[in-house]
Amino acid sequence: AVCSRFMDQAISVREAAVDLVGKFILYKKEFIEQYYEMIVDRIKDTGKSVRKKVVKILKDICIYQSNHPLVPDICKKLICHINDHESVKAIVLQTLQHLWFGLDKPAEDGELDHQDLKPSFVDITTRAE
């Protein structure tokens, strides 16, 4: 019943449905794969609040389940939304920076020190190939 609300006409209903399922799969990790396609399809939603909610859920999966086999696919999906609305773009950039460089915000001078790089950057890019 909740999943049928993913296609509702009202943006707020779609956003609430995505939020509910997202919280559920983050709480019950064994359901991530079952609901992944349904959640990730909403990244193309016309409502920016729905897209933003999806990106936040994907970010949480990447950060709290960084060894999950879907992380490389999630990164690909996020990269495709690097030019989305500013609020969505900000979450995408923050997520990628966290995963690749272990940074929550960009360096002040725009340059990264090699000590800032996390080994997970190599892991994620290797698994994506």
Phi, psi and chi 1 to 4 in degrees:
 res  aa     phi    psi   chi1   chi2   chi3   chi4
   1 ALA       -  -45.0      -      -      -      -
   2 VAL   -65.4  -40.8  172.1      -      -      -
   3 CYS   -64.6  -28.2  -64.7      -      -      -
   4 SER   -68.2  -21.8   65.9      -      -      -
   5 ARG   -73.5  -10.8  -61.0  -64.9  102.0 -154.4
   6 PHE   -63.3  -21.4  -84.1   45.4      -      -
   7 MET  -110.1   11.4  -56.7  -58.0  -76.1      -
   8 ASP   -60.0  154.1 -162.0  -84.4      -      -
   9 GLN   -69.1  -32.2  -73.4 -175.7  -27.6      -
  10 ALA   -83.7  127.3      -      -      -      -
  11 ILE   -58.9  -41.5  -67.4  171.3      -      -
  12 SER   -63.4  -33.8   60.1      -      -      -
  13 VAL   -70.4  -44.0  172.2      -      -      -
  14 ARG   -61.6  -42.6  -66.0 -166.2  -52.3  -90.3
  15 GLU   -62.2  -44.0  179.7 -176.0   -2.8      -
  16 ALA   -64.2  -39.9      -      -      -      -
  17 ALA   -65.6  -44.3      -      -      -      -
  18 VAL   -62.7  -43.1  165.6      -      -      -
  19 ASP   -61.0  -46.0 -173.5   44.9      -      -
  20 LEU   -62.6  -49.2 -177.1   64.4      -      -
  21 VAL   -66.4  -38.0  172.6      -      -      -
  22 GLY   -61.0  -46.0      -      -      -      -
  23 LYS   -63.6  -37.9  -74.3  178.9 -179.5  175.5
  24 PHE   -62.7  -48.6  173.5   71.7      -      -
  25 ILE   -71.4  -25.5   65.9  171.7      -      -
  26 LEU   -75.0  -28.7  -69.6  169.9      -      -
  27 TYR   -80.9  -41.1  179.5   69.9      -      -
  28 LYS  -112.3   84.9  -63.7  -80.3 -168.5  174.5
  29 LYS   -56.3  -28.2  -46.0  -77.7 -171.3 -100.4
  30 GLU   -67.4  -10.7   62.5  -90.2   18.9      -
  31 PHE   -98.8    1.2  -70.3   99.8      -      -
  32 ILE   -56.5  -50.7  -69.5  174.4      -      -
  33 GLU   -65.0  -35.4  -70.7 -177.4   18.7      -
  34 GLN   -64.5  -38.9 -178.4  177.7  -18.4      -
  35 TYR  -104.1    0.2  -69.4  100.0      -      -
  36 TYR   -56.9  -53.2  175.4   70.4      -      -
  37 GLU   -60.6  -39.3  -74.3  -58.9  -38.0      -
  38 MET   -63.3  -43.1 -165.8  178.6  -49.0      -
  39 ILE   -69.0  -49.3  -65.3  -89.2      -      -
  40 VAL   -66.8  -26.9   85.9      -      -      -
  41 ASP   -63.3  -28.0  -77.9  -12.6      -      -
  42 ARG   -76.5   -4.2  -66.3  -69.9   87.4 -147.7
  43 ILE   -68.8  -14.9 -155.6  166.1      -      -
  44 LYS   -98.4    8.6  -58.1  175.4 -144.3  160.4
  45 ASP   -59.9  150.2 -160.8  -81.9      -      -
  46 THR   -72.7  -23.0   55.8      -      -      -
  47 GLY   -87.1  121.2      -      -      -      -
  48 LYS   -64.0  -30.2   78.2  173.6  176.6 -154.9
  49 SER   -66.6  -32.4   62.3      -      -      -
  50 VAL   -70.5  -45.8  176.9      -      -      -
  51 ARG   -60.4  -41.2  -66.1 -168.2  -49.5  -86.6
  52 LYS   -62.7  -42.4 -173.2  174.7  175.8 -179.5
  53 LYS   -63.1  -42.5 -170.8   66.5   68.9  178.1
  54 VAL   -62.1  -45.4  169.3      -      -      -
  55 VAL   -62.1  -38.7  168.1      -      -      -
  56 LYS   -64.0  -40.6  -76.0 -178.6  179.6 -179.1
  57 ILE   -65.2  -45.6  -67.0  164.5      -      -
  58 LEU   -62.6  -38.9  -63.6  177.5      -      -
  59 LYS   -59.7  -46.3  173.0 -172.1  130.2 -165.8
  60 ASP   -63.9  -38.2  -72.2  -16.7      -      -
  61 ILE   -61.7  -46.6  -67.6  170.8      -      -
  62 CYS   -62.9  -41.1  -72.7      -      -      -
  63 ILE   -78.2  -44.3  -70.1  172.9      -      -
  64 TYR   -92.1  -13.2  -60.2  113.4      -      -
  65 GLN  -131.0   49.6  -62.9  -68.9  -44.8      -
  66 SER   -60.5  -17.8   60.2      -      -      -
  67 ASN   -96.1    3.9  -69.5  -34.5      -      -
  68 HIS   -65.0  139.6 -163.4  -76.6      -      -
  69 PRO   -63.0  -16.3   11.3  -18.4      -      -
  70 LEU   -85.5   -8.8  -71.7  171.1      -      -
  71 VAL   -56.5  -44.5  169.0      -      -      -
  72 PRO   -60.4  -40.3  -25.3   34.8      -      -
  73 ASP   -66.2  -39.2 -171.8   61.3      -      -
  74 ILE   -61.3  -42.8  -68.5  171.3      -      -
  75 CYS   -60.6  -41.2  -71.6      -      -      -
  76 LYS   -61.1  -44.5  -71.8  179.3 -168.0  176.0
  77 LYS   -63.0  -41.9  -56.6  -84.7 -169.0 -132.6
  78 LEU   -65.0  -42.8  -68.6  174.8      -      -
  79 ILE   -59.8  -34.5  -71.3  169.4      -      -
  80 CYS   -65.1  -16.7  -70.2      -      -      -
  81 HIS  -110.7   24.4  -73.7  -88.3      -      -
  82 ILE   -69.4  -20.9 -157.0   82.7      -      -
  83 ASN  -108.1   21.4  -68.4  -40.3      -      -
  84 ASP   -74.8 -173.4 -155.5  -39.7      -      -
  85 HIS   -52.4  150.0 -175.0  -89.7      -      -
  86 GLU   -51.5  -42.7  -74.9  -60.2  -42.6      -
  87 SER   -67.5  -36.2   60.2      -      -      -
  88 VAL   -72.3  -45.1  175.5      -      -      -
  89 LYS   -57.6  -40.9  178.7 -179.2  178.4  176.6
  90 ALA   -61.4  -41.9      -      -      -      -
  91 ILE   -68.1  -40.9  -61.1  168.0      -      -
  92 VAL   -59.9  -49.5  169.3      -      -      -
  93 LEU   -62.4  -43.2  -71.6  173.2      -      -
  94 GLN   -61.1  -42.2  179.0 -173.2   29.0      -
  95 THR   -64.5  -48.1  -57.0      -      -      -
  96 LEU   -64.7  -39.7  -65.0  175.0      -      -
  97 GLN   -63.2  -42.1  -75.6  177.7  -26.9      -
  98 HIS   -63.7  -45.9  179.4   83.2      -      -
  99 LEU   -67.8  -44.1  -72.1  171.8      -      -
 100 TRP   -85.8  -36.3  -69.0  -13.5      -      -
 101 PHE  -121.3   -5.4  -53.0  115.1      -      -
 102 GLY    70.9   23.2      -      -      -      -
 103 LEU  -108.6  139.2  -57.1  173.8      -      -
 104 ASP   -90.2  -22.6  -69.7  -31.9      -      -
 105 LYS  -144.7  156.8   47.4 -172.4  168.1  178.2
 106 PRO   -64.9  154.0   12.4  -16.9      -      -
 107 ALA   -62.5  146.9      -      -      -      -
 108 GLU   -62.4  -37.7  -62.1 -155.6   12.0      -
 109 ASP   -91.9    3.5   58.8    4.0      -      -
 110 GLY    81.2    0.6      -      -      -      -
 111 GLU  -113.2  145.6  -57.9 -144.1    1.6      -
 112 LEU  -102.7  140.3  -67.1  172.7      -      -
 113 ASP   -85.9  143.0 -175.1    1.0      -      -
 114 HIS   -61.1  -24.9  -73.5   91.2      -      -
 115 GLN   -69.6  -18.5  -83.8   78.2   22.8      -
 116 ASP   -76.1  -18.3  -68.6  -23.0      -      -
 117 LEU   -71.9  136.7  -63.0  177.0      -      -
 118 LYS   -98.1  147.1  -74.3  176.2   63.4  176.3
 119 PRO   -61.2  -23.7  -17.2   24.5      -      -
 120 SER   -64.3  -22.4   63.1      -      -      -
 121 PHE   -58.6  -45.5  172.0   73.6      -      -
 122 VAL   -66.6  -41.7  175.3      -      -      -
 123 ASP   -60.3  -46.9  -64.1  -18.5      -      -
 124 ILE   -65.6  -46.0  -68.9  168.9      -      -
 125 THR   -68.9  -33.2   54.7      -      -      -
 126 THR   -67.6  -42.6  -56.8      -      -      -
 127 ARG   -68.3  -25.9  -73.4 -171.2  -70.8  164.2
 128 ALA   -75.0  -20.4      -      -      -      -
 129 GLU   -74.3      -  -64.6  174.8  -11.8      -
